[in-house]
Amino acid sequence: MRLARLTVRGFRNLADTALNFPEPGVVLLGQNGQGKTSLLEAISYPVLFRSFRTALDAEVVRFTEAGFHVGLEFVRDDRERQVAVTFRVAGHKKQLSLDGSSTGRVVDAAGTWLAVVFAPDDVRLASGAANGRRLYLDRTLALADPAYFRALGRYRAALKQRNAALRQGRAELAAAFDGPLAEAGALVVARRLRWVASIGSAYRASLHALGEHGTEATLEYTGSVELAEVSAWPDRLARAAAQDLARRMTTVGPHRDDLSLLLGGRSLRDYGSTGQHRSAAIALKLLELETIELTAGSSPALLLDDVFAELDGERQERLAQRLFGGRSPQVFLTAPRAEELPAGLALPVWRVDQGSVTSG
């Protein structure tokens, strides 16, 4: 997976430009607020056609602009590919194209370009609320499993319609969506459970490699695991019907589940240190990378947003080994200063200043 050219217009604080990237990637140096993270955001946007910083496309549009455009030319499996998206604020319209042809559905183009982002805010995967971990699960599995992506879309559509009926107090109309909700929701829960069960040892190994020793680390899926079977849904929805109507929302399903991180049997979120939170979050991102690699058959691009700055030299070396050992991904790495980069990183250095990118 190699990005050759990026075209951006109207995106955040970036100057409208087209950039040709070297095969190994680049280091992006610049002070905070100059556009380094925005550039990574643009590169990652066409993975799932959403920002890793916000769920609202309008927030990505540069001030006073009517919309934005991002286009990528890249090589995957020795084949030249193109993917592009244009978003217009008026009507919140998003137009996608893949290899020069328009496509009306995100599911048809998502995952053609693959990149994994490591960002400082990822620490919230360990220390933050459950919705962040659900989004993490959905992103990882959607990119690794097209069937999951399609089921997740169907589930969200049914949930939206069911909740709209509940807000209107129309219980019978809400019940009309129980079948689609159960069918898609069962697949979502089943795939999540299967993935969590398969990566427990890899999670522990990643934490150990990052320097966290001595306490057993585990991952658990927290939710109604019986809902992995479609047959379990009617009874659960029936028992929750009165509560759903009173609260005007669906209270049963994977949209309410969580991925629990434990150290020594205790909640990492509640009892872990800041360092343990950071290590656990990095371990989760490594699992995302390895899961996508396994299914894609090649290494996604790595977008590393100032992730080495808060690590000591030993932990920088450990993380670099986990990221690059045994693989040769294209790397886009940001830092405010060259001295905050890990030792031995041989990449061209570009500079970002007031939204403009210069090489050399």
Stockholm file with secondary structure:
# STOCKHOLM 1.0

chainA/1-360         MRLARLTVRGFRNLADTALNFPEPGVVLLGQNGQGKTSLLEAISYPVLFRSFRTALDAEVVRFTEAGFHVGLEFVRDDRERQVAVTFRVAGHKKQLSLDGSSTGRVVDAAGTWLAVVFAPDDVRLASGAANGRRLYLDRTLALADPAYFRALGRYRAALKQRNAALRQGRAELAAAFDGPLAEAGALVVARRLRWVASIGSAYRASLHALGEHGTEATLEYTGSVELAEVSAWPDRLARAAAQDLARRMTTVGPHRDDLSLLLGGRSLRDYGSTGQHRSAAIALKLLELETIELTAGSSPALLLDDVFAELDGERQERLAQRLFGGRSPQVFLTAPRAEELPAGLALPVWRVDQGSVTSG
#=GR chainA/1-360 SS CEEEEEEEESBTTCCSEEEECCTTEEEEECCTTSSHHHHHHHHHHHHHTSCSSCSCGGGGBCTTCSEEEEEEEEEETTEEEEEEEEEETGGGEEEEEETTEEESCHHHHTTSSCEEEECGGGGHHHHSCHHHHHHHHHHHHHHHCHHHHHHHHHHHHHHHHHHHHHHTTCHHHHHTTHHHHHHHHHHHHHHHHHHHHHHHHHHHHHHHHTTCCSSCEEEEEESCGGGGSGGGHHHHHHHTHHHHHHHTSCCSSGGGCEEEEEETTEEHHHHCCHHHHHHHHHHHHHHHHHHHHHHHSSCCEEEEESCSTTSCHHHHHHHHHHHHTTCCCCEEEEESSGGGSCTTCCCCEEEEETTEEEEC
#=GC SS_cons         CEEEEEEEESBTTCCSEEEECCTTEEEEECCTTSSHHHHHHHHHHHHHTSCSSCSCGGGGBCTTCSEEEEEEEEEETTEEEEEEEEEETGGGEEEEEETTEEESCHHHHTTSSCEEEECGGGGHHHHSCHHHHHHHHHHHHHHHCHHHHHHHHHHHHHHHHHHHHHHTTCHHHHHTTHHHHHHHHHHHHHHHHHHHHHHHHHHHHHHHHTTCCSSCEEEEEESCGGGGSGGGHHHHHHHTHHHHHHHTSCCSSGGGCEEEEEETTEEHHHHCCHHHHHHHHHHHHHHHHHHHHHHHSSCCEEEEESCSTTSCHHHHHHHHHHHHTTCCCCEEEEESSGGGSCTTCCCCEEEEETTEEEEC
//
